[in-house]
Amino acid sequence: MNPSNHFEIPGSVSLQTGKGGLPLIRIESAASSAEIYYHGAHVSHFQRRNEPPLLFMSEASEFEAGKPIRGGVPIVFPWFGARDGMPMHGFARLAEWNVVTSKLLPDGSVMLHFRLPHDDMFDTDFIVTVGETLAMELSVTNTGRSDFRFESCLHTYFQIGDIHQVEIAGLKGARYLDTLVSQEFTEAEETIRFTGETDRVYQNSSAGVEIRDPVLRRIIRVRKSGSLSTVVWNPWIAKSQRMPDFGDDEYLRMLCVESGNVKENATVLKPGETSILRAEISSEVTS
C-alpha cells in the first residue's frame, strides 16, 4: 500500500512509517499528540501535554498485515467476539482504511476522517478529533436493500498505574453478562475493582464511566453516545500468558473499557439509515 500524503498539514498532520513498516499518521494538536495507523484506522497513541499516554500499547503487538494491533483502539465491526471461520471481532480492525480528509479546527484540535473501502451493503466512516480530548465517531450507513444487523465497539485499551489499585465508577445498577461464567448479574457496587480475570458486557447502559487511577494520579472519563453497551476487560495472569501478542505482566498496566453496541444491543439499520457510535475520552490530573 502506498498511501497518499495529500492530507498532510505542516506542523499538525504528517505521514510516517510506523512499526512493522506500516504507514501511520502523526497528529500534533495544540493540546495533545496522537498516532493512527491506516491498518484498522487504529488509534495507537493519544497523549495530552505533560501527562502520561492515555492509551496502552502492548510491546508484543504484531504490526503485520492481516493481524490485529494489540492495544490502542481497535475498531470492532461488524461483529463482536468469535465467529466460525471468520476473524475475531470482525474485519474492520484488519482492513486498510482510506483517509478522506484532514482539518485543523479553530480551537487548535485536528480532525481526521477515515473510510472503509466501499461495500455493497454499507458505508463505514471513522472520524477522529485530537485536541484537549480524544473524540472518535464510527458512522455506519445501510446502502443495501434489506435490513443490516451488526455489532460495533471501540475496544479502548487504557494505560493505568496498577490494576490492583484502579477502580471504575458509573456502572452501578447496570445488568451485565459475565462471559467467564456465562451468567447475568446486576452491578451492585459503586465502583468496580479487580482481583482476577474480568470480562463483562454491560447492557442497556448509555452512562459514561470514570477510571480512577491513584498511581498515575488521574481520572480518565469516557463519555459516549449512540452506545448501549460497555465492555470491561482485563486478561489477568493465565490468559496473558496464553496470548502470543501480549506480555505476561502487561495486564498490570492496562484496562479495557469499550463503548459499543453488542449482543442484545446490536444495531439494526433499515435501508438508507445511519447509526453513529461516539466516544470521547478526557482526563483530569488529581493530587
Phi, psi and omega in degrees: 000134178238085184294148178280152177256021183297340184270356185296143177234114184308128179083350184233317185225125180219149176271128181225169175262123182263197181296147182067012182076009181282138180289141176222163177250126177261131182239131173238111176256177180297332187248346191197176175228159180204161173224137181226124176277144170299323179295106181080005190046046195271114174285110184257348184207136168210127184213124174281153180304133175066024174230157171295159176305145177275335184257140176268138173233132178287135176290345181263003183302141180264107180272081183222145174302138180086356179235146179286153173273133184265108180121186180063228182228085171294143176266116178268118181185140002261014172219160183247130179088202185273150173214129187307125176073007184234163181296141174303133176065021175089182186258351186297323183283353177255350186276157172268111181275160177254148174270125179272313182197164172225155184206136171268119187270160184302331181275004179094356177277166184235135180245132174240135181244118178250157177215138173291148172308147187301141175231145182293340183264331187202157169248138183230122180239149179225118181247125181243129177241121185251116180201226174300331177235170171252112180250132181229136185225116178256117184245130180234128178241130177281109180258005181270195183249002179224169180300145181238117179255133181207163172246149179213152182197140171262098194277068193280126174263119179260143174275128180231169181279316183198120182300334180288340185248344182284156175214155180245132177241151174119356184248008179301134179090350181278142176277140180219153173264121172272103186289345179288333180238000180054044177228154178258145179220170171246131182294118184261345187265148175295321179228148179260127175241168192235126179230003181184184180305136183227129177211093186236139175246105177279129186248154176054040180232116178261003185290148170281168180227162173241136171255112184261119189236096182289336182287311177275000176055056176205161172245126174259131179247135176243114176250140185218160172215157184065025183223130178244000179238142170230125180255132178241125187216135166214129188283342182061204194282302188297315181292323177303320181290337180272347185269117185291338182252031183213132181291149185300327183249011183288342178301337181292335190243016181220157176204129177265126169232110193246132179258129181186198176220100186228165180052237185293345178265015177305148182271139172237119179250134170281160179309129179090347181278154179232140172241147180231121175257123184230136174226138178233129184249128176228168180217155179223126178283134179248166183274000000 
